[in-house]
Amino acid sequence: MSEVERNSIIAIILSFLILMIWWKIYSPKVPVKNQKTSSLASSTKKQRREVKTDESKDTEFIELKNEEISCIFGKKSGLLYHLFLQGNTSKVDLIYPDGPKPFLFKLDGKILSNPEIEKRENSIILKFEELTAKFILSQKTLKLLCLNPSKKNLEIIWRGGIGTDKDLLEQQKKRKLVYLHIRKQNRVFKLKEIKEKLWEWLSISNRYFLLAFFPQGKFFVEACLKTPQELINFSSTEETLNLEIFPTIKKYSLLKKMKNGLEKTLAFGLFSPLSIFFLNVLNFFYKFLGNYGWSIVLLTIIIQIFLTPLTRKNIKAAQDMKRIQPYIKKLQEQYKDDPKKLQAELLNVYRVHKVNPLGGCLPMFLQIPIFWSLFTMLQGAVELRGAPFILWIKDLSRPDALFGHFPSFIPFLGGWPVGPLPLLMGALMFLQQRLTITDPQQKAFLIMPVFFTFIFLNFPSGLVLYWLTSNLITFIENLIFLEKK
């Protein structure tokens, strides 16, 4: 196999991997048919019908609030209609806007309704015939205290899913970007369905926000992500129960300080230690620069400086292969019917000219952990939510859409944003390809910048900014190194 063919295969494999990653992240998920569901999931429609009357009664509301949290309860039903959290830039309602509302109480399978409601300073008391529930809003949490003197099986049902910014709700619904985590025996597990007795906390989260439930008492929890409302059912026969709800943004430094493992709900993937390191460095730069966009640029520059030896080795390997191409082509023609002899002669050429045919591959593979850790960090860092950069870029967590969107009638690309950052990135990648590709057989790789441009159109502008800066530095290094040669 020639070096050109080998490089072609490597490029195709890497392109395929990138395409798979992109498809996994941005494509809508097709629901699986004929799949068994839990009893909790199957009862969703019934519960929605049963509580519809209660919800329709509420024309007046009661609010508990502090500087960070605002809870809006129905004055007649006692249901929680809104749970507003002050995010890093604006308030967000963590109750999903469509569907039934929490909290629903059931005793021995019977839904409790029409409570007497009393509001005190920072609390609301719901008095049912056989149950008293008290919501207390503290600085960081909403506490639920239940007194169940009959010791019948009490079910406390969260049916509100988890909300987010309005323009992300549709994406969250299509791609099912909701996650369940549970901690037991000091280990955190990510699950789609939960039936547990012994546990320390349970959380439901999306990309940027999290609701954690901390129980006190003997609870059995059943949860299911197979329904649109993401039902969580806490049940117990204890007389006194305490459930503490902690709403928060998914900020690593904030969750890490709690020392209970909640930071592990952040989806940083295989190279999470490296992602966390880069996130800490990014926040360190932000303290001095006051702008996450310039912090990304500075972080990229420093990373590229450390990668300069690998980059130069990659360029040198490409130039060495270019230098011996005439010998390789001659051997390929001479021994085209004798693969073993051809391989032996090629190895001899590499040895005589001191060329490593894999010299360009190793630096590329060594950079994969860095790229992937930065990719996952910039994709999910809540710090970038609402963070402006320059001029038209007002939110580094959203795609660049300065030029609007593709018309909806265009197949596949309809509705996708179009902005300068990904277009500049694609143009720079094309120039770099023209600069480095010298073999006519590799001209087909000039399509790669177009491929990457379309992928990055829908990526957060913070991630595109990193890739654009990285390519710009590599392009300059190529110019300098080739000029010296």
N, C-alpha and C positions, 0 to 999 in steps of 0.2 A: 504493500500500500504506500503510495507516495505521500510526501508531506502535505501537499495540497489537498489530497483526498482526506487525510487524517484531520487536517484543520477544518475541512468542510463538515466532516462528521461531528466534530466537537462543537462547531458553531450551530449546527442543526439541533444537536441535543440540548445545548444551552437555550436556544430559542424556544424549543418545545417546552422546556421546564418553565421558562418565563411565561409562556402562553398559558400553561396549566395553572400557574400561580395566579395570573390575572383572571382567568376564567373562574377559578375557585372563589376569588374575592368579589368579583363584580357581576357574575351571572346570576340570574334568579334561580332559585332552587325549585325543582319540580316535586310536589308532594308524592310520597310513595303510596300506592293504592293497595288495598287488601291487607293493610298492616294492622295487627292487633293493637288495641289501645287499652289503657288502664281504665278501671271503673271511674276514676276521677275525670278522665277525658270524656268518657261516654256520657257523663252526667252534665256536661256543659250546657247543652241546649235546654235541658230541664231546669237547671238553676237560673238561666237567663229568663225563662218564662216566669219562674216563681217570684223573682225579685223585680220584675218590670213594674208592677203596681207600686211597690215601695219607692222606686226611683221617680216615677211620674208624680208622686205626691209633693216632691220637694220644689217649692218656689222660693223658699227662704233658706238662708245658710248661716252657719256659725263658723267663725274662724279662730284658729289658734296660730299665733305667729311670733317669730323672733327675727333677729337680723338675718338668719340663714335659711329658715324653714317657715313655710306657711301651709297650714292644713285647713281645708274647707270641707265641712261636714254638712250633710242635709239636715235641716232643722226638724224634720218629721221622721225620716228613715234612720238617721244616724250613720248613713253610709259616707265613706270618705270619697268625695268627688275630685278633689285636687290635692296634690302634694307638691308644692312648689319648692324647688331648691335653688338657692343662689349659686350658680356655677361661677366659673372664673371670669365670665364676661356678662352673662345675663341670666335671668331666671328661667328655669325649665320645669315643666309639669311632668313628674315622674309617674303619674297615672295615665295609662294609655287612653287616648281620647275616645276610642270606640269600644263598645262592650260594657258589661256590668262593672260595678265599682266595689272595692273592698270597704270595710270588712263585713263579711257575712257570718252570722253566728247560727249554729244548729245544735240542738240538743236531741240526742237519740234519733237523728235523721230529720227532725222537724225544724224548719226555718223559723227563727225568732224575728218578730216584726213589731212595729208600733211601740217602740220603747218610750218611756218618759225620759226626757233629755234635760239635763241641768248643766249650765256652763259656770265654771268658776274661773279664777284668775288665769291659770295656764292649763286648765284641764276641762274635759267634757265627760259627764257621767251618763251612761245609758243604762236605764233600769228596765229590764224585762221581768216577766213574771217569775222566772226561776233563775235568773242570771243578772249579775251586775257587772258591767264593763266600764272601765275608766281609762280614758286616754289622757296622758300627761305629756306635755311638750317641754322638754328640757333644751339646753343650748344646742346639743348635737343630735338628739334622738327623740323619737316618739315612743313612749312607753305605753303598753297596754296591760292593765291589771284586770284579771277576771276572778270573780267570786262565784263559785258553782257549788252551793250548799247541797244540792241533790246528788252530786257526784255522778250524774248521768254523763254519757259520752258527749263531750263538748267538742265541736268542730269550729275552728276559726279559719275562715277561708279568704285568702288573698286572690282576687280575681282581676287585678288591675294591670297585669303585665308589667312593663316598664316603658315609660315614655322617654322622648328625647326631643331635640330640635325639630320643628315642624317639617323642614325640608328633608330630614333624614328618616322620617317615620315610614314613608313608602318603601325606601330602600331597606329599612330594617324588616319590614313586613315580608317583602319579596325574598330576601336572602336569609330570613330567620336569624338575624343577628342578635339573638338573646341567649344568654348562657346561664346555666345553673351550676353552682359550686357548693360543696358541702365539706365541712371540716370535722373529722373525727380522729381521735387518737393522734393528734398533732400532724395529720396529713390532710392535704386538700385534694379533692377529687372533682373533676368536671364530668357532669352526667346529663343525660337527656331526660331521665326519669328516675325518681328517687322514692324509695320506701325504706325508711330508717327509723330506728328507735333511739340509738345512742349517737348524739352529734353535738358539736360545740356551736356551730353557726351554719346558716344556709344563706346563700346570696343569689339574687337574680340581677343580671347586669346586661348592658349593651356596650357599645364601643366606648362611651365616655362616662356613663353613670352606673351607679350600683345601689342596690337596696340589700342590706344585710339584716338578717333576723337572728337575734340572740335569745334563746329560751332559758327560762328558769323554771324548773319543774319537770315532771316526767311527760314529755311530749312524744307523740309519734307523728312523723312528717311524711306526707305523700305529695309529690310534685311531678308535673308533666309539662313538657315543652311541645307536645303534639297538638295543642289547641291554641287558637289565636290569643286567648286571654292569659296564657301561662298560669294555670291554676296552681296554688300552693295551699295544702290543707294541713293545718296543725290540729291534732286531736289529743284529748286526754280525759281521764276520769278523776283527776285531782280536784280538790276543793278550791285551791288557790293556785292561780297560774300567772306568770309574768312573761310577757313577750316584748322585747325591746327591738325597735326598728331603727336602723341607722342608714339614712340616705346620704349619699356623698358622690362627689366626682371621683373618677378612677385615676387619681393622682398618686404616683408611686410613693413619693416622699411622705405624703399624708397617711397612706395606708400602712406604710412600713413602721411609722411611729406607734401604731396601735399594738404592734407586737402580737398579733393573733393570726397571721397568715393571710389576711385579706389582700395583701399586695400580689399574691399568687394568682389572683383572678385576672390580672393583666395578661393578655395573650401575646407575649413577646417571643414565644416559640423556642426552637432548638437552641439558639444562641442567646438566650435571655440574659445571662450575666454580661455579655458584651453589649446588648441593647441597653441594659440598665446603666452600664458605665458611660455609654455615649449620651444617655439622657441626663445623667448627672453633670457631665461636661457641658452639655447644651445649656442647662439651667445655670451653671456657673458663669458661662459667657453672658447669659442674659442679664445677670446682676450688674454687669459693667456696661453692656451695650444697650440694654432696655428695648431690644427688638429681636424677636426670635428669628426673623428672616436673616439678619446679619449674623446672628449667632450660628445659624445653619451654614452660612457661607464660611465663617471662620473655622468652624468644626471641620468642614470639608477640606479647606486649605491645609489644615494641620494633618489630617488623615493622608492627604495626597503627598505631603512632604515625607511622611514616614513610609509611604508606598513608592517613593521615587526610585529606590534601588530595584524594586520589582518591575516598575514600569520600564526602566532603562534596560533591564535584562530582557524584557519582552520585545522591546524595539530592536535590541541587538540580535536576538534570535531570529526575528523576521528578516533583518538585513543579511545575516549569515546565510539563511536559507535562500534568499534572493541571489546571493553571490554564487552558490553552488548549483543553482537551477539548471544551467546549461549542461553540467556533468550528469545530473539526474535524468534530464530528458534524453540525453544520448544513451545512457544505460537502459532506460525504459524501452527505447526503440531496439537496442541491440539484443536485449534478453526478454523480449515481450512474450516468448513462448517457454521461458524457463524461470518461473517465479522464485525458486530456491536460489538459483544463481544470481538473479536480480537482487534479492534481499541481501545476499552475502556481499555483492559489489557495492550496494548502497551503504551498508555498514562500514565498508572499507573507506568510501568517500567521506563519510562523517568523521571517521577516525583520522584520516590524513589531513582534512581541513579543520579539525578540532571544532566540529559543529555538533551540538546536541539537538536532535530532531524534536525532542520534547521540551526544549528550553523555553518555548513560548507558552506552553500549556501550564507548567507548574505555577508561574506567577499569577496566571489567570485564576486557577483553582484556589490559590492561597487567599485571593481577595473575596471569594464567595462568602465566607462567614462575616466579613466586614459589611459587604453589600446587604446581605440578608438581615443582619442585626439592625442596620440603619433603616432598612426598608420597613421592618415591623415596628421599630420605635417611632419613626416619623408618621407611619400609617395610623397609629393608635394613641399617640401622646395627647392627652387632654390639654396640655400646655399650649398646643397650637390652635385649639378651638377659639375662634374669634381673634386670633393674634394677627395684626396687620404687618405688612412688610413695607412696600413703597407704592405710591400712586394708586393704581387700580386694585392692588392685591390687599384686600381688607381682612381676609381670613385664610391663614395658611393651611387650615384643615380641609378646605374646600377646593375643588378644581378651579383652575384659571378659566374664566368665562368672559373675558373682556370683549371678544368678538361675537358674543351671543352663543347660540346653539344650532346644531344641524337641524334642518327642517324635519319634522316628524315623519314625513313620507319616505325619507331615505332609509332603505333597508339596513338593519343592524346598527347604523350610526345615528338614527333618528333621535333627536333630543340630547345628544352628547354635547358637552360644552366645547368651545373653541377659544383658545387664548394664546398670547405671545410666548409664554414660557415653554410649553411643549413644542411649539413650532420652531423656536430658536434652538431648542435641544436637538430636534431632528435635523435641522440644517447644519448644525455643528458636527453631529455624528456623520453626516454625509461628507462634509469636507475632510473629516479625519479619515474616513474610509478611502476617499480619493487619494489622500496623501500616503497612506500606508499600503494600499493594495497595488501591486505592480504586476502580478501574474494575471494574464487574461482569463484564466479559468476561475479566478476569484471575483470577477466583476459582478457575478450574480449576488454577491454579498452587499452590493450597493442598495439592494431592496431593504436591508435590515433597518436603516434609519427610518424608512417609511413605516415599517412594522412597529418599531418602538414608539414612534410619534403617536400613532393611533392608540396604542396601549396607554401611554402616559396622559392622553387627553382627559381621562376620567380619574386620574390619580390626584391626591391632595397636592396643592401647589407647593407646599413645603418639601414634599418628596421630589417633585420635579425640579425645584430649585437646587436641591442637593445634586441630582443627576446632571443638571446643566452645568453647575459649577465644577463638578468632578470632570466632566468631558472637556470643559474649557481649559482646565489646568493640564489635562493629558494632551490636548491638542498643542498647547504652548510647549510642553516638554518634547513632543514629537518634533516640532519645528526647530527647537534649540539643538536637540540631539542629532537630527539629520543634517543640520547646517554644519555641525562640528565634523561629521563624517565626510 
